[in-house]
Amino acid sequence: MHQGGTACERARAVSWLLIYLFALMGCLDNPPDPRQVFGFPDATDSDLLPEVEEAIEIANAALAPEERFVLQPTWKPDKSLGSLQRVPVYLLRRPIPTTDTSIATIEETLGTFRSGLSKTKLPPKLEDCAETDPCAAFVYAGVQMGRFAATIYNSSAAVDSASVEIDCRCVILLEDNLRAFKLIFGPSIPSTQDEDPVTPLAWYVPWYALHEVGHLNASFRLSPDSAWGDLYRRTLSGLSQKQEEEMRADAYAAWLLRRACFAQSRHVEQNIVTQACYGLTIQSTQLWLYEALDKSNDGIRRQYLDDGKKHPNTLLRLLAARLVMTDGRGKAAELLARFLDEREALARDAAAPLNTKR
């Protein structure tokens, strides 16, 4: 009786396991729709749509040589993709945007910031003040540049330009986040005129979309060139497993851009990817300048150290990505090495904890 009961229990367990597996397979065939999960409607009537579509075109040009993934806008008819894995892209709108107030704050802060920057004249004795010298905290004190720079940086840190949902293996773009991102990084920092050139959003979004595809490509592992491998591995020191995964996805995106922009032999259709390579470089420069203008002790530490969130320090990520993207060419290695030297020195100073609300 005991053996018979055990056999029956095993049979029931196997039956339930088969039922679960069949149900799981059904879920995979019909992945969840994020519009229903989050209650966010499409934002395909947005004025940002043309730039989003251009960004997807650029990202797909970078993905093409790998012949594995393709980003497919959900608002366009499906194409025959053959063996390519379709990654749906949703452009959604929050019913109650969370960034409306912050966008107004960013606009006001940026105006004051740029106006003050254009009027600022440094005393001769401070013109050669190094970034981490004690005098640096007073460089822009007269116009409170540090406070404005910190406000802008904190606003940029709160924006997720793209996100990936593993359950639906899709990329989600949120309209209000994209609008805030464009406001912060579109104009050049010294810009004071409305007619000054603005970097298109389409130059920035491909990097983030490719990063999200990197999360879906779990088999990718970066094999750093021996010339800069040790330097890159320093960027991973002390990171959590989750943070290392973010760096891995960054490396995948940068590797794709390197092949498109810096490889000796390039596909003709990949010329448009150059815009995304410029975008990554421009963003890291903009962010560095915003942070460098906050000369307070907390501002300097925020520039170099992590803040306890799931992602590593943003500037660390961008500089490491530039290293991978350029294959160590130009000043990419020098900039990252200087950043890591300062980061590691500050990390050893346990007596001054980071104070930030990022």
C-alpha positions as CSV (number, residue, x, y, z in Angstrom):
1,M,0.0,0.0,0.0
2,H,2.8,2.4,0.9
3,Q,4.6,1.8,-2.3
4,G,1.4,2.0,-4.4
5,G,0.6,5.3,-2.7
6,T,4.1,6.7,-3.4
7,A,3.7,5.7,-7.1
8,C,0.4,7.5,-7.3
9,E,1.9,10.6,-5.7
10,R,4.7,10.5,-8.2
11,A,2.3,10.2,-11.1
12,R,0.3,13.1,-9.8
13,A,3.4,15.2,-9.4
14,V,4.5,14.3,-13.0
15,S,1.0,15.2,-14.3
16,W,1.0,18.6,-12.6
17,L,4.5,19.3,-13.9
18,L,3.4,18.5,-17.4
19,I,0.4,20.8,-17.0
20,Y,2.6,23.6,-15.7
21,L,5.1,23.2,-18.6
22,F,2.3,23.3,-21.2
23,A,0.9,26.4,-19.5
24,L,4.3,28.0,-19.4
25,M,4.8,27.3,-23.1
26,G,1.5,28.9,-23.8
27,C,2.6,32.0,-21.9
28,L,5.8,32.2,-23.9
29,D,3.8,32.0,-27.1
30,N,1.6,34.9,-25.8
31,P,3.8,37.2,-23.8
32,P,2.2,39.8,-21.6
33,D,1.4,43.2,-23.2
34,P,3.0,46.0,-21.1
35,R,0.1,48.3,-22.0
36,Q,-2.2,46.0,-20.1
37,V,0.3,45.2,-17.3
38,F,1.1,48.9,-16.5
39,G,-2.1,50.5,-17.8
40,F,-0.1,52.9,-20.0
41,P,-1.6,53.8,-23.4
42,D,0.4,54.2,-26.7
43,A,2.0,57.5,-27.3
44,T,2.2,57.1,-31.0
45,D,0.6,60.6,-31.5
46,S,3.7,62.2,-29.8
47,D,5.7,64.8,-31.5
48,L,8.7,62.7,-30.5
49,L,7.6,59.7,-32.7
50,P,9.8,60.7,-35.8
51,E,12.9,60.8,-33.6
52,V,12.0,57.5,-31.9
53,E,11.5,55.8,-35.3
54,E,14.9,57.2,-36.5
55,A,16.5,55.9,-33.4
56,I,15.1,52.4,-33.9
57,E,16.4,52.5,-37.5
58,I,19.8,53.4,-36.3
59,A,19.8,50.7,-33.6
60,N,18.7,48.1,-36.2
61,A,21.5,49.1,-38.5
62,A,24.0,48.4,-35.6
63,L,22.3,45.0,-34.9
64,A,22.1,43.9,-38.5
65,P,25.6,42.3,-38.9
66,E,25.0,40.0,-35.9
67,E,21.8,38.7,-37.7
68,R,20.2,37.8,-34.4
69,F,17.9,40.6,-33.1
70,V,15.7,43.2,-34.7
71,L,13.7,46.0,-33.0
72,Q,10.1,46.1,-34.2
73,P,7.9,49.1,-33.4
74,T,4.6,47.9,-32.2
75,W,2.7,50.7,-34.0
76,K,3.9,49.4,-37.4
77,P,2.9,46.3,-39.3
78,D,5.1,43.2,-38.6
79,K,7.7,42.4,-41.2
80,S,8.9,39.0,-42.2
81,L,12.0,38.6,-40.1
82,G,13.1,35.1,-41.1
83,S,15.4,33.7,-38.4
84,L,15.8,37.1,-36.6
85,Q,14.4,37.4,-33.1
86,R,11.8,40.1,-32.9
87,V,12.1,42.6,-30.0
88,P,8.9,44.7,-29.8
89,V,9.4,48.4,-29.0
90,Y,6.6,50.2,-27.2
91,L,6.3,54.0,-27.0
92,L,4.0,54.6,-24.0
93,R,2.5,57.5,-22.1
94,R,1.9,57.6,-18.4
95,P,-1.8,58.5,-17.8
96,I,-0.5,60.9,-15.1
97,P,3.1,61.9,-16.2
98,T,5.5,61.8,-13.2
99,T,8.0,64.2,-14.9
100,D,5.7,67.2,-15.6
101,T,6.8,69.1,-12.5
102,S,10.4,68.0,-12.9
103,I,10.4,69.2,-16.6
104,A,9.2,72.6,-15.5
105,T,11.9,72.6,-12.8
106,I,14.6,71.5,-15.3
107,E,13.6,74.2,-17.8
108,E,13.8,76.9,-15.1
109,T,17.0,75.6,-13.7
110,L,18.6,75.3,-17.2
111,G,17.7,78.9,-18.0
112,T,19.2,80.2,-14.8
113,F,22.2,77.9,-15.1
114,R,23.1,79.0,-18.6
115,S,22.5,82.6,-17.9
116,G,24.8,82.5,-14.9
117,L,27.4,80.5,-16.8
118,S,27.5,83.1,-19.6
119,K,28.1,85.9,-17.1
120,T,30.6,84.1,-14.9
121,K,34.1,85.5,-14.9
122,L,36.7,83.6,-12.8
123,P,39.2,85.4,-10.7
124,P,42.7,84.9,-12.2
125,K,43.8,83.1,-9.0
126,L,41.1,80.4,-9.6
127,E,41.5,79.9,-13.3
128,D,44.1,77.1,-12.8
129,C,42.2,75.5,-9.9
130,A,42.2,71.8,-10.3
131,E,38.9,69.9,-10.0
132,T,39.7,68.4,-6.6
133,D,41.7,71.3,-5.1
134,P,40.1,73.0,-2.0
135,C,39.7,76.2,-4.0
136,A,37.4,74.4,-6.5
137,A,34.4,74.6,-4.2
138,F,34.4,78.4,-4.6
139,V,34.9,78.7,-8.3
140,Y,31.2,79.1,-9.2
141,A,29.9,79.9,-5.7
142,G,28.9,83.4,-6.7
143,V,26.2,82.2,-9.1
144,Q,25.4,79.0,-7.2
145,M,26.4,76.9,-10.2
146,G,27.0,73.9,-8.0
147,R,23.4,73.8,-6.8
148,F,22.0,74.2,-10.3
149,A,24.3,71.5,-11.7
150,A,23.3,69.1,-8.9
151,T,19.6,69.7,-9.6
152,I,20.1,69.0,-13.3
153,Y,22.2,65.9,-12.6
154,N,19.7,64.5,-10.2
155,S,17.0,65.1,-12.7
156,S,18.9,63.2,-15.4
157,A,19.6,60.3,-12.9
158,A,15.9,59.9,-12.4
159,V,15.2,59.4,-16.1
160,D,15.0,55.9,-17.5
161,S,15.4,56.5,-21.3
162,A,14.5,52.9,-22.0
163,S,13.7,49.7,-20.0
164,V,13.4,46.1,-20.9
165,E,10.7,43.6,-19.7
166,I,12.2,40.1,-19.7
167,D,8.7,38.5,-19.6
168,C,7.7,40.0,-22.9
169,R,11.3,40.4,-24.2
170,C,10.4,43.9,-25.3
171,V,11.8,47.4,-25.0
172,I,9.7,50.2,-23.4
173,L,10.2,53.9,-24.1
174,L,8.2,56.4,-22.0
175,E,7.3,59.7,-23.6
176,D,7.8,61.9,-20.6
177,N,11.2,60.4,-19.8
178,L,12.4,60.9,-23.3
179,R,11.2,64.5,-23.2
180,A,13.1,65.2,-20.0
181,F,16.2,63.5,-21.4
182,K,16.1,65.6,-24.6
183,L,15.7,68.8,-22.5
184,I,18.8,68.0,-20.4
185,F,21.2,66.6,-23.0
186,G,19.9,68.1,-26.3
187,P,21.3,71.7,-26.1
188,S,25.0,72.2,-25.4
189,I,25.8,73.3,-21.8
190,P,26.9,76.9,-22.7
191,S,23.9,77.3,-25.0
192,T,22.0,80.5,-24.3
193,Q,20.0,81.1,-27.5
194,D,16.9,79.2,-28.7
195,E,18.4,79.0,-32.2
196,D,21.5,77.2,-31.0
197,P,21.9,73.7,-32.3
198,V,20.3,70.8,-30.4
199,T,21.6,67.2,-30.5
200,P,18.7,65.1,-31.8
201,L,17.1,62.6,-29.5
202,A,17.6,60.0,-32.2
203,W,21.4,60.2,-31.5
204,Y,20.9,59.2,-27.9
205,V,18.1,56.6,-27.8
206,P,19.9,53.9,-29.9
207,W,22.5,53.4,-27.2
208,Y,19.8,52.8,-24.6
209,A,17.8,50.5,-26.9
210,L,20.9,48.4,-27.7
211,H,21.7,48.2,-24.0
212,E,18.3,46.7,-23.3
213,V,18.8,44.2,-26.1
214,G,22.1,43.3,-24.3
215,H,20.0,42.1,-21.4
216,L,18.2,39.7,-23.7
217,N,21.5,38.5,-25.2
218,A,22.5,36.6,-22.1
219,S,25.3,34.7,-23.8
220,F,27.4,37.9,-24.7
221,R,30.7,38.2,-22.9
222,L,33.1,41.0,-23.7
223,S,36.7,39.9,-24.5
224,P,38.7,43.1,-23.9
225,D,41.6,43.9,-26.1
226,S,44.9,43.3,-24.2
227,A,45.8,46.9,-24.7
228,W,43.0,48.1,-22.5
229,G,41.7,45.0,-20.9
230,D,43.2,45.6,-17.4
231,L,41.8,49.2,-17.5
232,Y,38.3,47.9,-18.3
233,R,38.4,45.2,-15.6
234,R,39.1,48.0,-13.1
235,T,35.6,49.4,-13.8
236,L,34.1,46.2,-12.5
237,S,35.9,46.2,-9.1
238,G,33.5,46.3,-6.2
239,L,30.3,46.1,-8.2
240,S,27.4,43.9,-7.3
241,Q,26.2,41.1,-9.6
242,K,23.3,43.3,-10.7
243,Q,25.7,46.2,-11.5
244,E,28.0,43.8,-13.4
245,E,25.0,42.8,-15.5
246,E,24.4,46.5,-16.4
247,M,28.0,46.9,-17.4
248,R,27.7,43.7,-19.5
249,A,24.7,45.1,-21.3
250,D,26.6,48.4,-21.8
251,A,29.5,46.5,-23.3
252,Y,27.2,44.7,-25.7
253,A,25.8,48.1,-26.9
254,A,29.3,49.6,-27.2
255,W,30.6,46.5,-29.0
256,L,27.9,46.9,-31.6
257,L,28.6,50.6,-32.1
258,R,32.4,49.9,-32.4
259,R,31.8,47.5,-35.2
260,A,29.6,50.0,-37.0
261,C,31.7,53.1,-36.4
262,F,35.3,52.1,-35.8
263,A,35.9,48.7,-37.6
264,Q,38.1,48.9,-40.6
265,S,35.5,47.2,-42.9
266,R,32.0,48.6,-42.4
267,H,28.7,47.9,-44.0
268,V,27.5,50.9,-46.1
269,E,24.1,50.9,-44.4
270,Q,25.8,51.3,-41.1
271,N,27.0,54.9,-41.8
272,I,23.9,56.1,-40.0
273,V,25.1,54.4,-36.8
274,T,27.8,57.1,-36.6
275,Q,25.1,59.4,-35.2
276,A,24.7,57.1,-32.2
277,C,28.5,56.9,-31.7
278,Y,28.5,60.7,-31.6
279,G,25.6,60.7,-29.2
280,L,27.3,58.5,-26.6
281,T,30.4,60.7,-26.7
282,I,28.3,63.9,-26.4
283,Q,26.3,62.6,-23.5
284,S,29.4,61.6,-21.5
285,T,30.9,65.0,-22.1
286,Q,27.7,66.8,-21.1
287,L,27.3,64.8,-17.9
288,W,31.0,65.3,-17.0
289,L,30.6,69.1,-17.4
290,Y,27.4,69.2,-15.3
291,E,29.1,67.3,-12.5
292,A,32.4,69.1,-12.8
293,L,30.6,72.4,-12.2
294,D,29.4,71.2,-8.8
295,K,32.6,71.8,-6.8
296,S,31.2,70.9,-3.4
297,N,32.7,67.9,-1.6
298,D,29.4,66.0,-2.1
299,G,29.3,67.0,-5.8
300,I,32.8,65.7,-6.4
301,R,32.1,62.4,-4.7
302,R,28.8,62.1,-6.5
303,Q,30.7,62.5,-9.8
304,Y,32.9,59.5,-9.0
305,L,31.2,57.1,-6.6
306,D,28.1,54.9,-6.7
307,D,24.9,55.9,-4.9
308,G,23.7,52.5,-3.8
309,K,21.2,52.1,-6.6
310,K,21.1,49.0,-8.9
311,H,23.0,50.8,-11.7
312,P,26.7,51.7,-11.4
313,N,27.8,55.3,-11.5
314,T,26.5,56.8,-14.7
315,L,29.7,58.6,-15.7
316,L,31.7,55.4,-15.1
317,R,29.3,53.5,-17.4
318,L,29.6,56.1,-20.2
319,L,33.4,56.3,-20.0
320,A,33.7,52.5,-20.0
321,A,31.4,52.3,-22.9
322,R,33.5,54.9,-24.8
323,L,36.5,52.8,-24.2
324,V,34.9,49.7,-25.7
325,M,33.3,51.6,-28.5
326,T,36.5,53.2,-29.6
327,D,38.6,50.1,-29.0
328,G,40.8,52.3,-26.7
329,R,41.5,54.9,-29.4
330,G,42.0,58.6,-28.8
331,K,41.6,59.9,-25.3
332,A,39.1,57.2,-24.2
333,A,41.6,55.2,-22.2
334,E,43.2,58.3,-20.7
335,L,39.8,59.8,-19.6
336,L,38.7,56.5,-18.0
337,A,42.1,55.9,-16.3
338,R,41.9,59.4,-14.7
339,F,38.3,58.8,-13.6
340,L,39.2,55.5,-12.0
341,D,42.2,56.9,-10.2
342,E,40.0,59.6,-8.6
343,R,37.2,57.1,-7.9
344,E,39.4,54.6,-6.2
345,A,41.1,57.3,-4.1
346,L,37.7,58.7,-3.0
347,A,36.5,55.2,-2.2
348,R,39.4,54.7,0.1
349,D,38.3,57.8,2.1
350,A,35.7,56.1,4.3
351,A,35.5,59.2,6.5
352,A,33.4,61.2,4.0
353,P,30.3,59.3,3.1
354,L,28.4,60.2,0.0
355,N,25.4,62.5,0.7
356,T,23.0,62.6,-2.3
357,K,19.4,62.0,-3.0
358,R,20.0,60.6,-6.5
